[in-house]
Amino acid sequence: MSEQEIYEGLMSWYRQSVVGLPESDALLPLMKATYTPEEASLVTGIPFQGKSLEELAEQKKMDSAELKDRMDALANKGLVFRVVVGDTIRYSLNDVYFVQYRATYWPGKTDGRTKGIAPWTNQYYYRGAWDRFEHTSTKYCRALPIEGTIEDTRGVMPYEEVAKVLDQHDYFSVSICPCRHRKKLDPDFEDSTYPMENCLHFGALGRYIDENGMGRQITREETEEILRKSAEAGLVHGVANWQEAPDTICNCDPNDCLFFEAFHKLKHVDGLSRSNYLVRVNQDTCIGCGLCVKRCPMYALKVEDAPETKDRITVVEREEGKKELTNKKGRLASVNLEDCIGCGVCVVKCPSDSLVLERKEVLDHPPKNPIELIQRGFAEAAAAKEQTSGGT
């Protein structure tokens, strides 16, 4: 079998996965940069749902010990998922999005292989990989309000509160942000100014990442500290968009995050799925400093001239005592609620405490689990395609 046939076979197999394999002129170069011909031949046909080593050895007509060594090496590269269930090791082939936009960059490697993959990963994103998500509002990640930014917490659901998301897990890990790292490795992009090690994973995914050198295990307390520092830095908590034990909290920035790029650069209807909250500005205490405008990842806030507020004093309570703040320029912040995703990034640093998150009147509950997430996303995409084609 020729090398071309090997890669064509691999791509044909990937097309049978539940998420498929979007076509692009960048796809074949990306596959060649990611898999050696030997690796491509081996993973072709490996199921996308877990199979035991013995089952795979029989399928591949290979010795179990030899296959185990090769499968473990593939797991170290993020190409296959390895999990121990009781006394059984199970392997499954990771889908193209998991490999290309997550696992390859979690370790933060700068070796020749990773540098060779990064430019093609970026080109694939812009030239086809993300097209299917253009008209879907149910994304893989959803904005998770930053701790302490919701005004009335009585109606908060478990999947809307950081602490309750973490309560569902007993294993935590942290990795390098894959979005910022793949841009860093591509000479066509500038290095990010945001902190890098803040991609958080929990449960079986967190364990897989730790065991395969893609990150490191951390404590619950370290997880909370990373979330706090990320919020301070202006990053958005993006939680895996399902209710039952979501396994990921990204900390996303508006420049390099593939979800925000989808909105800002690819002009999709949404980037991250929105939370059930919207920001409210208290203009009676706002000092018009504009910090919220700088921090908002959606550019939903602005400051406008309000001459009557010039030199107005706002008194705020701090641990060290009361503090007087002056509206020096006579300006006030306002928000375009259509663009707000309810993340709380603007709220957490407001010097006059003039911003809070309020619950929406109409709520959008996320899918219960990853399967429902995929089903809902594909249904939205199909409905949009039918509408675009005139229902024919």
CORSUL-V630549 format. One record per pair of residues at least 4 apart in sequence whose C-alpha atoms are under 7 Angstrom apart, sorted by sequence separation. I is the first residue (numbers start at 1). J is the second residue. D is the distance in whole Angstrom. If there is no record, write none. Layout:
i = (I | I)
j = (J | J)
d = (D | D)
This chain:
i = (1 | 2 | 3 | 4 | 5 | 6 | 7 | 8 | 9 | 10 | 11 | 16 | 23 | 26 | 27 | 28 | 29 | 30 | 31 | 32 | 35 | 36 | 37 | 38 | 39 | 40 | 51 | 52 | 53 | 54 | 55 | 56 | 57 | 58 | 63 | 64 | 65 | 66 | 67 | 68 | 69 | 70 | 71 | 72 | 73 | 74 | 75 | 84 | 85 | 94 | 95 | 96 | 97 | 98 | 99 | 100 | 102 | 105 | 110 | 111 | 112 | 113 | 114 | 117 | 118 | 119 | 120 | 121 | 122 | 123 | 124 | 125 | 145 | 156 | 157 | 161 | 162 | 163 | 164 | 177 | 178 | 179 | 180 | 181 | 182 | 201 | 202 | 203 | 204 | 205 | 206 | 207 | 208 | 209 | 210 | 218 | 219 | 220 | 221 | 222 | 223 | 224 | 225 | 226 | 227 | 228 | 229 | 230 | 231 | 242 | 253 | 257 | 258 | 259 | 260 | 261 | 262 | 263 | 282 | 290 | 291 | 292 | 296 | 317 | 318 | 336 | 344 | 346 | 350 | 368 | 369 | 370 | 371 | 372 | 373 | 374 | 375 | 376 | 377 | 378 | 379 | 380 | 381 | 382 | 383 | 384 | 385 | 386 | 387 | 1 | 15 | 35 | 51 | 57 | 62 | 74 | 75 | 84 | 94 | 98 | 99 | 109 | 110 | 124 | 125 | 156 | 159 | 184 | 201 | 209 | 210 | 218 | 230 | 231 | 252 | 256 | 261 | 262 | 263 | 296 | 317 | 318 | 350 | 367 | 386 | 14 | 15 | 57 | 74 | 75 | 83 | 84 | 158 | 159 | 183 | 184 | 209 | 210 | 240 | 254 | 255 | 262 | 263 | 293 | 316 | 317 | 367 | 386 | 14 | 57 | 75 | 82 | 83 | 158 | 184 | 210 | 239 | 240 | 263 | 315 | 316 | 82 | 83 | 183 | 240 | 263 | 293 | 315 | 316 | 347 | 82 | 239 | 240 | 262 | 292 | 293 | 315 | 347 | 54 | 57 | 81 | 82 | 239 | 314 | 315 | 53 | 80 | 81 | 238 | 239 | 260 | 313 | 314 | 80 | 81 | 180 | 237 | 238 | 259 | 260 | 313 | 314 | 80 | 81 | 237 | 238 | 259 | 290 | 313 | 344 | 79 | 80 | 237 | 238 | 312 | 313 | 53 | 79 | 145 | 147 | 236 | 237 | 288 | 311 | 312 | 342 | 144 | 145 | 235 | 236 | 311 | 235 | 236 | 310 | 311 | 235 | 309 | 310 | 177 | 310 | 311 | 79 | 176 | 177 | 310 | 78 | 100 | 176 | 177 | 230 | 309 | 175 | 176 | 177 | 308 | 309 | 174 | 175 | 176 | 307 | 174 | 175 | 306 | 307 | 78 | 174 | 175 | 305 | 306 | 78 | 174 | 305 | 306 | 77 | 173 | 174 | 304 | 305 | 173 | 198 | 303 | 304 | 172 | 173 | 285 | 303 | 304 | 10 | 172 | 303 | 6 | 13 | 17 | 171 | 172 | 302 | 303 | 13 | 171 | 301 | 302 | 7 | 169 | 170 | 173 | 301 | 302 | 3 | 6 | 10 | 169 | 172 | 301 | 6 | 9 | 171 | 300 | 301 | 52 | 53 | 171 | 300 | 316 | 52 | 53 | 173 | 52 | 51 | 52 | 175 | 287 | 288 | 300 | 50 | 51 | 175 | 287 | 300 | 50 | 51 | 174 | 175 | 298 | 50 | 173 | 174 | 205 | 288 | 298 | 49 | 173 | 174 | 254 | 288 | 48 | 173 | 174 | 203 | 287 | 288 | 47 | 48 | 172 | 173 | 202 | 287 | 288 | 46 | 47 | 48 | 172 | 201 | 202 | 286 | 46 | 172 | 201 | 286 | 172 | 200 | 201 | 200 | 283 | 296 | 199 | 200 | 295 | 296 | 199 | 295 | 199 | 281 | 198 | 281 | 292 | 292 | 278 | 234 | 278 | 278 | 279 | 118 | 278 | 277 | 287 | 275 | 276 | 286 | 118 | 119 | 274 | 275 | 285 | 107 | 108 | 118 | 274 | 275 | 286 | 106 | 107 | 285 | 106 | 115 | 106 | 106 | 282 | 105 | 108 | 281 | 282 | 281 | 21 | 280 | 102 | 105 | 180 | 279 | 280 | 101 | 105 | 168 | 179 | 279 | 280 | 179 | 279 | 280 | 179 | 278 | 279 | 165 | 277 | 278 | 277 | 278 | 277 | 278 | 33 | 34 | 276 | 277 | 33 | 159 | 276 | 146 | 30 | 276 | 276 | 30 | 29 | 30 | 146 | 143 | 144 | 26 | 143 | 144 | 143 | 144 | 142 | 143 | 26 | 27 | 141 | 142 | 26 | 141 | 142 | 141 | 142 | 24 | 140 | 141 | 140 | 139 | 24 | 24 | 23 | 22 | 107 | 22 | 107 | 236 | 106 | 107 | 106 | 236 | 235 | 234 | 231 | 243 | 242 | 243 | 244 | 83 | 241 | 242 | 243 | 244 | 82 | 241 | 242 | 243 | 242 | 242 | 143 | 142 | 143 | 141 | 142 | 143 | 144 | 242 | 137 | 141 | 142 | 143 | 135 | 137 | 139 | 142 | 134 | 135 | 139 | 134 | 138 | 76 | 137 | 75 | 76 | 149 | 145 | 146 | 143 | 145 | 146 | 149 | 143 | 144 | 145 | 149 | 143 | 151 | 150 | 151 | 149 | 150 | 151 | 149 | 150 | 138 | 138 | 136 | 136 | 136 | 135 | 133 | 132 | 135)
j = (5 | 6 | 7 | 8 | 9 | 10 | 11 | 12 | 13 | 14 | 15 | 20 | 27 | 30 | 31 | 32 | 33 | 34 | 35 | 36 | 39 | 40 | 41 | 42 | 43 | 44 | 55 | 56 | 57 | 58 | 59 | 60 | 61 | 62 | 67 | 68 | 69 | 70 | 71 | 72 | 73 | 74 | 75 | 76 | 77 | 78 | 79 | 88 | 89 | 98 | 99 | 100 | 101 | 102 | 103 | 104 | 106 | 109 | 114 | 115 | 116 | 117 | 118 | 121 | 122 | 123 | 124 | 125 | 126 | 127 | 128 | 129 | 149 | 160 | 161 | 165 | 166 | 167 | 168 | 181 | 182 | 183 | 184 | 185 | 186 | 205 | 206 | 207 | 208 | 209 | 210 | 211 | 212 | 213 | 214 | 222 | 223 | 224 | 225 | 226 | 227 | 228 | 229 | 230 | 231 | 232 | 233 | 234 | 235 | 246 | 257 | 261 | 262 | 263 | 264 | 265 | 266 | 267 | 286 | 294 | 295 | 296 | 300 | 321 | 322 | 340 | 348 | 350 | 354 | 372 | 373 | 374 | 375 | 376 | 377 | 378 | 379 | 380 | 381 | 382 | 383 | 384 | 385 | 386 | 387 | 388 | 389 | 390 | 391 | 6 | 20 | 40 | 56 | 62 | 67 | 79 | 80 | 89 | 99 | 103 | 104 | 114 | 115 | 129 | 130 | 161 | 164 | 189 | 206 | 214 | 215 | 223 | 235 | 236 | 257 | 261 | 266 | 267 | 268 | 301 | 322 | 323 | 355 | 372 | 391 | 20 | 21 | 63 | 80 | 81 | 89 | 90 | 164 | 165 | 189 | 190 | 215 | 216 | 246 | 260 | 261 | 268 | 269 | 299 | 322 | 323 | 373 | 392 | 21 | 64 | 82 | 89 | 90 | 165 | 191 | 217 | 246 | 247 | 270 | 322 | 323 | 90 | 91 | 191 | 248 | 271 | 301 | 323 | 324 | 355 | 91 | 248 | 249 | 271 | 301 | 302 | 324 | 356 | 64 | 67 | 91 | 92 | 249 | 324 | 325 | 64 | 91 | 92 | 249 | 250 | 271 | 324 | 325 | 92 | 93 | 192 | 249 | 250 | 271 | 272 | 325 | 326 | 93 | 94 | 250 | 251 | 272 | 303 | 326 | 357 | 93 | 94 | 251 | 252 | 326 | 327 | 68 | 94 | 160 | 162 | 251 | 252 | 303 | 326 | 327 | 357 | 160 | 161 | 251 | 252 | 327 | 252 | 253 | 327 | 328 | 253 | 327 | 328 | 196 | 329 | 330 | 99 | 196 | 197 | 330 | 99 | 121 | 197 | 198 | 251 | 330 | 197 | 198 | 199 | 330 | 331 | 197 | 198 | 199 | 330 | 198 | 199 | 330 | 331 | 103 | 199 | 200 | 330 | 331 | 104 | 200 | 331 | 332 | 104 | 200 | 201 | 331 | 332 | 201 | 226 | 331 | 332 | 201 | 202 | 314 | 332 | 333 | 40 | 202 | 333 | 37 | 44 | 48 | 202 | 203 | 333 | 334 | 45 | 203 | 333 | 334 | 40 | 202 | 203 | 206 | 334 | 335 | 37 | 40 | 44 | 203 | 206 | 335 | 41 | 44 | 206 | 335 | 336 | 88 | 89 | 207 | 336 | 352 | 89 | 90 | 210 | 90 | 90 | 91 | 214 | 326 | 327 | 339 | 90 | 91 | 215 | 327 | 340 | 91 | 92 | 215 | 216 | 339 | 92 | 215 | 216 | 247 | 330 | 340 | 92 | 216 | 217 | 297 | 331 | 92 | 217 | 218 | 247 | 331 | 332 | 92 | 93 | 217 | 218 | 247 | 332 | 333 | 92 | 93 | 94 | 218 | 247 | 248 | 332 | 93 | 219 | 248 | 333 | 220 | 248 | 249 | 249 | 332 | 345 | 249 | 250 | 345 | 346 | 250 | 346 | 251 | 333 | 251 | 334 | 346 | 350 | 337 | 295 | 340 | 341 | 342 | 182 | 342 | 342 | 352 | 341 | 342 | 352 | 185 | 186 | 341 | 342 | 352 | 175 | 176 | 186 | 342 | 343 | 354 | 175 | 176 | 354 | 176 | 185 | 177 | 178 | 354 | 178 | 181 | 354 | 355 | 355 | 96 | 355 | 178 | 181 | 256 | 355 | 356 | 178 | 182 | 245 | 256 | 356 | 357 | 257 | 357 | 358 | 258 | 357 | 358 | 245 | 357 | 358 | 358 | 359 | 359 | 360 | 116 | 117 | 359 | 360 | 117 | 243 | 360 | 231 | 117 | 363 | 364 | 120 | 120 | 121 | 237 | 236 | 237 | 120 | 237 | 238 | 238 | 239 | 238 | 239 | 123 | 124 | 238 | 239 | 124 | 239 | 240 | 240 | 241 | 124 | 240 | 241 | 241 | 241 | 127 | 128 | 128 | 128 | 213 | 129 | 214 | 343 | 214 | 215 | 215 | 345 | 345 | 345 | 345 | 366 | 366 | 367 | 368 | 208 | 366 | 367 | 368 | 369 | 208 | 367 | 368 | 369 | 369 | 370 | 272 | 272 | 273 | 272 | 273 | 274 | 275 | 373 | 269 | 273 | 274 | 275 | 268 | 270 | 272 | 275 | 268 | 269 | 273 | 269 | 273 | 212 | 273 | 212 | 213 | 344 | 342 | 343 | 341 | 343 | 344 | 347 | 342 | 343 | 344 | 348 | 343 | 356 | 356 | 357 | 356 | 357 | 358 | 357 | 358 | 376 | 377 | 377 | 380 | 381 | 381 | 381 | 381 | 384)
d = (6 | 6 | 6 | 6 | 6 | 6 | 6 | 6 | 6 | 6 | 6 | 6 | 7 | 6 | 6 | 6 | 6 | 6 | 6 | 7 | 6 | 6 | 6 | 6 | 6 | 6 | 6 | 6 | 6 | 6 | 6 | 6 | 6 | 7 | 6 | 6 | 6 | 6 | 6 | 6 | 6 | 6 | 6 | 6 | 7 | 6 | 6 | 6 | 6 | 6 | 6 | 6 | 5 | 5 | 5 | 6 | 6 | 7 | 6 | 6 | 6 | 6 | 6 | 6 | 6 | 6 | 6 | 6 | 7 | 6 | 6 | 5 | 7 | 6 | 7 | 6 | 6 | 6 | 7 | 6 | 6 | 6 | 6 | 6 | 6 | 6 | 4 | 6 | 6 | 6 | 6 | 6 | 6 | 6 | 6 | 6 | 6 | 6 | 6 | 6 | 6 | 6 | 6 | 6 | 6 | 6 | 6 | 6 | 5 | 6 | 6 | 6 | 6 | 7 | 6 | 5 | 5 | 5 | 6 | 7 | 6 | 6 | 7 | 6 | 6 | 7 | 6 | 7 | 7 | 6 | 6 | 6 | 6 | 6 | 6 | 6 | 6 | 6 | 6 | 6 | 6 | 6 | 6 | 6 | 6 | 6 | 6 | 6 | 5 | 7 | 4 | 6 | 7 | 5 | 6 | 5 | 5 | 4 | 6 | 6 | 6 | 7 | 6 | 6 | 6 | 7 | 7 | 7 | 5 | 5 | 5 | 7 | 5 | 7 | 6 | 7 | 7 | 6 | 5 | 7 | 5 | 7 | 7 | 5 | 5 | 6 | 5 | 6 | 6 | 6 | 6 | 6 | 5 | 6 | 6 | 7 | 6 | 5 | 5 | 5 | 7 | 6 | 7 | 7 | 6 | 6 | 5 | 7 | 6 | 5 | 6 | 7 | 5 | 6 | 5 | 6 | 7 | 6 | 6 | 7 | 5 | 6 | 7 | 7 | 5 | 5 | 5 | 6 | 7 | 5 | 5 | 6 | 6 | 5 | 7 | 6 | 5 | 6 | 6 | 7 | 5 | 7 | 4 | 6 | 6 | 7 | 7 | 5 | 5 | 6 | 5 | 6 | 5 | 6 | 6 | 6 | 6 | 5 | 4 | 7 | 6 | 6 | 4 | 6 | 6 | 6 | 5 | 6 | 5 | 7 | 7 | 5 | 5 | 7 | 6 | 7 | 7 | 6 | 7 | 6 | 5 | 6 | 6 | 6 | 5 | 7 | 6 | 7 | 5 | 5 | 5 | 5 | 6 | 5 | 5 | 5 | 7 | 6 | 5 | 6 | 7 | 6 | 5 | 6 | 4 | 6 | 6 | 4 | 6 | 7 | 5 | 6 | 6 | 5 | 7 | 7 | 7 | 6 | 6 | 5 | 6 | 5 | 5 | 7 | 5 | 5 | 6 | 6 | 5 | 6 | 5 | 4 | 6 | 7 | 6 | 6 | 5 | 7 | 5 | 6 | 6 | 5 | 6 | 6 | 6 | 5 | 6 | 6 | 5 | 4 | 7 | 6 | 7 | 5 | 7 | 6 | 6 | 6 | 5 | 7 | 6 | 6 | 6 | 7 | 5 | 6 | 7 | 6 | 7 | 5 | 6 | 6 | 4 | 6 | 7 | 7 | 6 | 6 | 7 | 6 | 7 | 5 | 6 | 6 | 6 | 7 | 4 | 5 | 6 | 6 | 6 | 6 | 5 | 5 | 5 | 4 | 4 | 6 | 5 | 6 | 5 | 7 | 6 | 5 | 7 | 6 | 7 | 7 | 7 | 5 | 5 | 7 | 5 | 5 | 5 | 4 | 7 | 6 | 7 | 4 | 6 | 5 | 6 | 5 | 5 | 7 | 6 | 7 | 6 | 7 | 5 | 5 | 6 | 6 | 6 | 6 | 4 | 7 | 7 | 6 | 6 | 5 | 6 | 6 | 7 | 6 | 7 | 6 | 5 | 6 | 6 | 7 | 6 | 6 | 5 | 7 | 7 | 6 | 6 | 7 | 6 | 5 | 5 | 5 | 7 | 6 | 7 | 6 | 6 | 5 | 5 | 5 | 7 | 6 | 6 | 6 | 6 | 7 | 5 | 5 | 6 | 6 | 5 | 6 | 6 | 5 | 5 | 5 | 7 | 6 | 6 | 5 | 7 | 6 | 6 | 6 | 6 | 7 | 6 | 7 | 6 | 6 | 6 | 6 | 6 | 5 | 4 | 7 | 7 | 5 | 6 | 7 | 6 | 5 | 5 | 6 | 4 | 7 | 6 | 6 | 6 | 5 | 5 | 5 | 6 | 7 | 6 | 6 | 7 | 5 | 7 | 7 | 7 | 7 | 5 | 6 | 6 | 6 | 5 | 6 | 5 | 6 | 6 | 6 | 5 | 5 | 5 | 5 | 6 | 5 | 5 | 7 | 6 | 5 | 5 | 7 | 6 | 5 | 6 | 6 | 7 | 5 | 4 | 6 | 5 | 6 | 7 | 6 | 7 | 6 | 6 | 6 | 5 | 6 | 6 | 7 | 6 | 5 | 5 | 6 | 7 | 7 | 5 | 6 | 5 | 6 | 6 | 5 | 6 | 6 | 4 | 5 | 6 | 7 | 7 | 6 | 6 | 5 | 6 | 6 | 6 | 6 | 5 | 6 | 5 | 6 | 6 | 5 | 6 | 7 | 7 | 6 | 6 | 6 | 7 | 5 | 5 | 6 | 7 | 6 | 5 | 6 | 5 | 6 | 6 | 6 | 6 | 5 | 6 | 6 | 6 | 7 | 5 | 6 | 5 | 6 | 6 | 7 | 7 | 6)
